[in-house]
Amino acid sequence: MPRKATPPRLILFGPDTKNGARKKRKLTRYIWYIVWVENSRTQMHSTGETNQVEAETYFGEWLGTRKIGQGVDDKIAISAILESYYQEHGPEVAAPDAIFWRIDPLKRFFNGGLEQVSKDSSKAYVAHRASENVKASTAGTELRTLRAAINHCHKAGYIATAPYVWSPEPPTPREVWLTRSEAARLLRVARGFKAAWHICLFILISLYTGQRKEAVLRLQFSKNPAGGHVDLENDLIYWQKAGRQTNKRQPKATKIHHRLRPFLVAARKRSIGHYVIEYRGKRISTPNITFKKMVKIAGLIDVIPHTLCHTAITWMLQGGAEKGEVAKAVGKSEDMIEKVYGHHSPDHMKSVLRALN
């Protein structure tokens, strides 16, 4: 059976397997190679570089010298396109795990090449996911990930064409947000849970920053390549990974609210690991199960961790904050703030109401 074509990617080779390298005979030092599968055969091209940054620069120039569609073309498997997108684009986003879980069902369903992509196959995918008790909105998000992956590989020159991927319309943004009394009730319940101090801290950070769950859970107390970090000496929370910007709109840093600071100081004192939100010294991947129990006891409906982000933005606008300032603070576009949250602002349609007086 012929091997599936795969797009070019960088792999480190060396005399042994240290530093995550693959062992290669006759090598006396670690070298980055460009590797891909074409016509059922593995192809390799040495960058001659030992430094990853310089190898990535060489890789970009090497891709530019190749004609669009040269070598690996539209015969490339969709699974390889998705994997390439995850490996190359994943490290640049705040939540690469989200991409991983979205592409897994896509690879199982789309097991052929780009010829499989059509409006009918996309609708069939939505129906297939429905048979697995997955909502159409979730299937739509997964299909938009497939669209992004195809566009990514087309832009990189791995494929000659980028067929459009149909997806159902995104659902209306959730209108659920907590009043201050509801948020206080949720916190009281969280404090009553045994060994759930980390969930209380998660709720507080989310409410005082308006950041997404993934960004909050990746926070550490020192600079790191995995996520943001808390700088208590300067009262700042840095949301970007050390040395690189993972999101064009995500704020570089936000000031720590004076009411949040004591909780962060206490968290650093009791921390035995690296992460701000940790349980027994380890980072938690998601607070969903415990959070769901807390929500139920608090008597709240349709509240999920992301509701805390909605709540923070809503409170900012209700307090009279400028939409542009809110957008910068939470890492969203001003148009999105206007579209989803604008009606919470005291100035919303103020001139229209004034004209009616």
SULQUINOR-V190955 format. One record per helix or strand. SS is the DSSP state (H for helix, E for strand). FROM is the first residue (numbers start at 1). LEN is the number of residues. If there is no record, write none. Layout:
BEGIN
SS_FROM_LEN + SS_FROM_LEN
END
This chain:
BEGIN
E_6_9 + H_18_3 + E_22_2 + E_31_8 + E_41_6 + H_52_14 + E_77_1 + H_78_15 + H_96_14 + E_113_1 + H_114_3 + H_119_13 + H_136_21 + H_180_13 + H_197_13 + H_213_5 + E_220_1 + E_229_3 + E_236_3 + E_253_3 + H_258_13 + E_275_1 + E_278_2 + E_282_2 + H_288_10 + H_305_14 + H_323_8 + H_334_11 + H_350_7
END
